[in-house]
Amino acid sequence: MRNLLAIERFCLYGHIIAMVFGLAGLLWVVPHPGILEYLPAGQTLFQWSMAGGGVGYILLGTVAVALYAYRTMGLGSLVTFAIAAVGISITSELLGTSTGFPFGHYSYLNGLGYKVAGLVPFTIPLSWFYLGLSSFLLARGGLAAGGGSGRYGWARSLAAILLGSVLLTSWDFVLDPAMSQTALPFWYWHQPGAFFGMPYQNFAGWLGTGVVFMGLALGLWKAFRFSPELDQTQLTLPLTVYLANFGFALVMSLAAGFYVPIVLGILTGALPAVLCWRATAQEAFADTPAASAIEASVAAAKVILK
């Protein structure tokens, strides 16, 4: 397990570093290629980065989150969520790129690896998996969706699915406008929409896809009696992954001058994600003997005062 943790951390750090280098390449080198003349092996490094940089950072993020999930939740929870996330997202993406439903009409360019059926890079469903799991775990932890079996447990589960999908969609608020209009885009819209080049349908597609695969994953967890409960410390990696990817998208949008998507993304994504993470500390404290003692003391004080 110690070796797995070391690999997990290596992949997490590599994932973040790869995004930083990607930002430097897209925002600094692409607009000013003359910079490469002053860097040792600059042309070679830039070619490697453009050929596999997008693939590399997604693969590193996928491995980091997968190892984390295996370590903290178990193989069953990991596999069932991965099947739901990858299966539903690749189906939605193939439909989207071939029919326009549910996201709108768009096509992927080169830079994200081999394309499934010549349409969708194989890395895209992987990004749905690792960002989707990070979003769902933060939402579930913040709302204590799996913390009880009372009469309103179903409502907390539904709220966690909806909030997790909103967190995932909020990342796209910030990412998609900039990544589809950068000097070296990775996809493009056949008919640019009203929201900074994106059709509003895209958001509905993201939200709906997230709801379906998170709901399916939670249903599988319940069917197989998987009930991973994570504390604040265990949710630090999902928060780190979410904020790192959100930060990548934020810098891209800042460079493009897209400020409205940034504000919307912060209000509906980054801020709720942090609040969910913080809420898990309060929930964990509420279940400790110290909290029970405090509650007993307060109850006794009320009796005395009466």
C-alpha positions as CSV (number, residue, x, y, z in Angstrom):
1,M,0.0,0.0,0.0
2,R,2.9,2.4,0.7
3,N,4.2,1.8,-2.8
4,L,0.7,2.6,-4.2
5,L,0.6,5.8,-2.2
6,A,4.0,6.9,-3.6
7,I,2.8,6.2,-7.2
8,E,-0.4,8.1,-6.4
9,R,1.4,11.2,-5.2
10,F,3.9,11.0,-8.1
11,C,1.0,11.0,-10.6
12,L,-0.8,13.8,-8.8
13,Y,2.3,16.0,-8.8
14,G,3.0,15.1,-12.4
15,H,-0.6,15.9,-13.3
16,I,-0.4,19.4,-11.8
17,I,3.1,20.0,-13.3
18,A,1.9,18.9,-16.7
19,M,-1.0,21.4,-16.6
20,V,1.4,24.2,-15.7
21,F,3.7,23.3,-18.6
22,G,0.6,23.1,-20.8
23,L,-0.4,26.6,-19.8
24,A,3.1,27.9,-20.6
25,G,3.0,26.3,-24.0
26,L,-0.5,27.4,-25.0
27,L,-0.3,30.9,-23.6
28,W,3.4,31.8,-23.9
29,V,5.1,29.7,-26.6
30,V,2.4,29.3,-29.2
31,P,1.8,33.1,-29.5
32,H,5.6,33.7,-29.4
33,P,7.4,30.8,-31.0
34,G,10.7,32.8,-31.1
35,I,11.1,32.0,-27.4
36,L,12.1,28.4,-28.4
37,E,15.4,29.7,-29.8
38,Y,16.5,30.6,-26.3
39,L,15.6,27.3,-24.7
40,P,17.8,24.2,-24.7
41,A,16.2,21.7,-27.1
42,G,13.2,24.1,-27.2
43,Q,11.8,22.9,-30.5
44,T,12.0,19.2,-29.5
45,L,10.4,19.7,-26.1
46,F,7.7,21.8,-27.6
47,Q,6.9,19.2,-30.3
48,W,6.7,16.5,-27.6
49,S,4.5,18.7,-25.5
50,M,2.1,19.4,-28.3
51,A,2.0,15.8,-29.4
52,G,1.4,14.2,-26.0
53,G,1.0,16.9,-23.3
54,G,-2.8,16.7,-23.2
55,V,-2.7,13.0,-23.2
56,G,-0.1,12.9,-20.4
57,Y,-1.8,15.2,-17.9
58,I,-5.1,13.4,-18.3
59,L,-3.5,9.9,-17.9
60,L,-1.6,11.1,-14.8
61,G,-4.8,12.5,-13.3
62,T,-6.7,9.3,-14.1
63,V,-4.1,7.1,-12.4
64,A,-3.8,9.4,-9.4
65,V,-7.5,9.4,-8.8
66,A,-7.9,5.6,-9.5
67,L,-5.2,4.7,-7.0
68,Y,-6.6,7.1,-4.5
69,A,-10.1,5.5,-4.9
70,Y,-8.7,2.0,-4.6
71,R,-6.8,2.9,-1.5
72,T,-9.6,4.8,0.3
73,M,-12.8,3.2,-1.0
74,G,-11.9,-0.3,-2.3
75,L,-11.7,-2.0,-5.7
76,G,-15.5,-2.5,-5.9
77,S,-16.4,1.2,-5.5
78,L,-13.7,2.2,-7.9
79,V,-14.6,-0.3,-10.7
80,T,-18.4,0.4,-10.5
81,F,-17.9,4.2,-10.7
82,A,-15.4,3.9,-13.5
83,I,-17.7,1.6,-15.5
84,A,-20.6,4.1,-15.1
85,A,-18.6,7.2,-15.8
86,V,-16.6,5.9,-18.8
87,G,-19.5,4.0,-20.3
88,I,-22.1,6.9,-20.1
89,S,-19.6,9.7,-21.0
90,I,-18.2,7.9,-24.1
91,T,-21.8,7.2,-25.2
92,S,-22.7,10.9,-24.8
93,E,-19.6,12.1,-26.5
94,L,-20.0,9.7,-29.5
95,L,-23.7,10.9,-29.8
96,G,-22.6,14.5,-29.5
97,T,-19.9,14.3,-32.2
98,S,-22.1,12.4,-34.6
99,T,-25.6,13.8,-34.0
100,G,-25.3,17.0,-32.0
101,F,-27.1,15.5,-29.0
102,P,-26.8,16.2,-26.1
103,F,-24.1,18.9,-26.2
104,G,-24.5,20.5,-29.7
105,H,-22.6,20.1,-32.9
106,Y,-18.8,19.9,-32.3
107,S,-15.7,18.0,-33.4
108,Y,-12.4,17.1,-31.7
109,L,-9.1,18.1,-33.3
110,N,-5.8,16.5,-32.7
111,G,-3.8,16.7,-29.4
112,L,-5.8,14.4,-27.1
113,G,-4.8,11.0,-28.4
114,Y,-6.3,8.2,-30.4
115,K,-10.0,8.8,-31.3
116,V,-12.6,6.2,-30.6
117,A,-14.5,5.5,-33.8
118,G,-12.5,8.4,-35.3
119,L,-14.6,10.9,-33.3
120,V,-13.7,11.1,-29.5
121,P,-10.2,11.0,-28.1
122,F,-9.9,8.0,-25.6
123,T,-8.7,10.5,-23.0
124,I,-12.1,12.3,-22.9
125,P,-14.0,9.7,-20.9
126,L,-11.0,9.4,-18.6
127,S,-11.3,13.0,-17.8
128,W,-15.1,12.6,-17.1
129,F,-14.1,9.8,-14.7
130,Y,-11.5,11.5,-12.6
131,L,-13.2,14.9,-12.5
132,G,-16.6,13.3,-12.1
133,L,-15.4,11.1,-9.1
134,S,-13.7,14.1,-7.5
135,S,-16.8,16.2,-7.9
136,F,-19.2,13.5,-6.6
137,L,-17.1,12.6,-3.6
138,L,-16.9,16.3,-2.5
139,A,-20.6,16.7,-3.0
140,R,-21.4,13.5,-1.2
141,G,-19.1,14.3,1.7
142,G,-20.4,17.8,2.1
143,L,-24.0,16.7,2.1
144,A,-23.5,13.5,4.1
145,A,-25.4,11.7,1.4
146,G,-24.3,8.3,2.6
147,G,-24.2,9.1,6.2
148,G,-27.5,7.9,7.3
149,S,-30.4,5.6,6.4
150,G,-33.2,7.8,7.7
151,R,-36.4,8.6,5.9
152,Y,-34.6,11.5,4.1
153,G,-31.5,9.5,3.0
154,W,-32.8,9.3,-0.5
155,A,-33.1,13.1,-0.7
156,R,-29.5,13.6,0.4
157,S,-28.4,11.0,-2.2
158,L,-30.3,12.9,-4.9
159,A,-28.8,16.2,-3.7
160,A,-25.3,14.8,-3.9
161,I,-25.9,13.6,-7.5
162,L,-27.2,17.0,-8.5
163,L,-24.5,18.9,-6.7
164,G,-21.8,16.7,-8.0
165,S,-23.1,17.2,-11.6
166,V,-23.2,21.0,-11.0
167,L,-19.5,21.0,-9.8
168,L,-18.5,19.1,-12.9
169,T,-20.5,21.3,-15.2
170,S,-19.1,24.5,-13.5
171,W,-15.6,23.4,-14.5
172,D,-16.8,23.3,-18.1
173,F,-18.2,26.9,-17.7
174,V,-14.6,28.0,-17.4
175,L,-12.8,25.5,-19.6
176,D,-14.8,25.2,-22.8
177,P,-14.9,28.8,-24.0
178,A,-11.1,29.2,-23.8
179,M,-10.0,25.8,-25.0
180,S,-12.2,25.9,-28.1
181,Q,-10.9,29.4,-29.0
182,T,-7.3,29.3,-28.1
183,A,-4.5,29.7,-30.7
184,L,-4.2,25.9,-30.7
185,P,-7.8,24.6,-30.0
186,F,-8.5,21.0,-29.1
187,W,-12.1,21.0,-30.3
188,Y,-14.4,23.4,-32.1
189,W,-18.1,24.2,-32.4
190,H,-19.7,23.9,-35.8
191,Q,-22.1,26.6,-34.9
192,P,-20.7,28.8,-32.1
193,G,-23.3,29.6,-29.4
194,A,-24.3,32.7,-27.5
195,F,-22.3,31.9,-24.3
196,F,-18.8,33.0,-25.3
197,G,-18.9,30.7,-28.3
198,M,-20.7,27.8,-26.6
199,P,-24.3,26.8,-27.1
200,Y,-26.4,26.7,-23.9
201,Q,-27.3,23.2,-24.9
202,N,-23.8,22.2,-23.9
203,F,-24.5,22.9,-20.3
204,A,-27.6,20.8,-20.3
205,G,-25.7,18.0,-21.9
206,W,-22.9,18.2,-19.3
207,L,-25.4,18.3,-16.4
208,G,-27.5,15.5,-17.7
209,T,-24.5,13.2,-18.4
210,G,-23.2,13.9,-15.0
211,V,-26.5,13.1,-13.3
212,V,-26.9,9.9,-15.2
213,F,-23.5,8.4,-14.5
214,M,-23.3,9.6,-10.9
215,G,-26.8,8.3,-10.3
216,L,-25.9,4.9,-11.9
217,A,-22.7,4.7,-9.9
218,L,-24.5,5.4,-6.6
219,G,-27.1,2.8,-7.6
220,L,-24.4,0.2,-8.2
221,W,-22.8,1.1,-4.8
222,K,-26.1,0.5,-3.1
223,A,-26.8,-2.7,-5.0
224,F,-23.4,-4.2,-4.1
225,R,-23.5,-2.7,-0.6
226,F,-20.6,-0.4,-1.2
227,S,-20.8,2.6,1.1
228,P,-17.5,4.5,1.2
229,E,-17.5,7.1,3.9
230,L,-14.6,9.6,3.7
231,D,-13.4,12.2,6.1
232,Q,-12.0,15.6,5.4
233,T,-8.4,14.4,5.2
234,Q,-9.4,11.7,2.7
235,L,-11.3,14.2,0.6
236,T,-8.2,16.5,0.2
237,L,-7.0,14.7,-3.0
238,P,-10.4,15.1,-4.8
239,L,-10.4,18.8,-3.7
240,T,-6.8,19.2,-5.0
241,V,-7.6,17.6,-8.3
242,Y,-10.8,19.7,-8.7
243,L,-9.1,23.0,-7.9
244,A,-6.0,22.2,-10.0
245,N,-8.1,21.5,-13.1
246,F,-10.4,24.5,-12.3
247,G,-7.2,26.7,-12.0
248,F,-6.0,25.5,-15.4
249,A,-9.3,26.5,-16.9
250,L,-9.4,29.8,-15.0
251,V,-6.0,30.8,-16.3
252,M,-7.0,29.9,-19.9
253,S,-10.2,32.0,-19.6
254,L,-8.3,34.9,-18.0
255,A,-5.9,34.9,-21.0
256,A,-8.8,35.0,-23.4
257,G,-10.6,37.8,-21.4
258,F,-13.6,35.6,-20.6
259,Y,-14.5,37.0,-17.1
260,V,-18.2,36.1,-16.8
261,P,-17.5,32.3,-17.1
262,I,-14.9,32.6,-14.4
263,V,-17.2,34.3,-12.0
264,L,-20.0,31.8,-12.7
265,G,-17.6,28.9,-12.3
266,I,-16.3,30.2,-9.0
267,L,-19.8,30.7,-7.6
268,T,-21.2,27.4,-8.7
269,G,-18.0,25.2,-8.7
270,A,-14.8,26.2,-6.9
271,L,-16.5,27.8,-3.8
272,P,-19.1,25.0,-3.3
273,A,-16.3,22.4,-3.6
274,V,-14.3,24.1,-0.9
275,L,-17.4,24.4,1.3
276,C,-18.2,20.8,0.9
277,W,-14.7,19.8,1.9
278,R,-14.9,22.1,5.0
279,A,-18.3,20.6,5.9
280,T,-16.9,17.1,6.3
281,A,-14.9,18.3,9.3
282,Q,-18.0,19.4,11.0
283,E,-19.7,16.2,10.2
284,A,-16.8,14.2,11.4
285,F,-16.7,16.1,14.7
286,A,-20.4,15.6,15.2
287,D,-19.8,11.8,15.3
288,T,-17.0,11.9,17.9
289,P,-17.3,11.1,21.6
290,A,-16.4,14.7,22.3
291,A,-19.3,16.0,20.4
292,S,-21.6,13.6,22.2
293,A,-20.3,14.8,25.5
294,I,-20.9,18.4,24.5
295,E,-24.5,17.6,23.5
296,A,-25.1,15.8,26.7
297,S,-23.7,18.7,28.7
298,V,-25.9,21.2,26.8
299,A,-29.0,19.0,27.4
300,A,-28.2,18.7,31.1
301,A,-27.8,22.5,31.4
302,K,-31.2,23.0,29.8
303,V,-32.8,20.7,32.3
304,I,-31.1,22.5,35.2
305,L,-32.2,25.9,33.9
306,K,-35.7,24.7,33.7
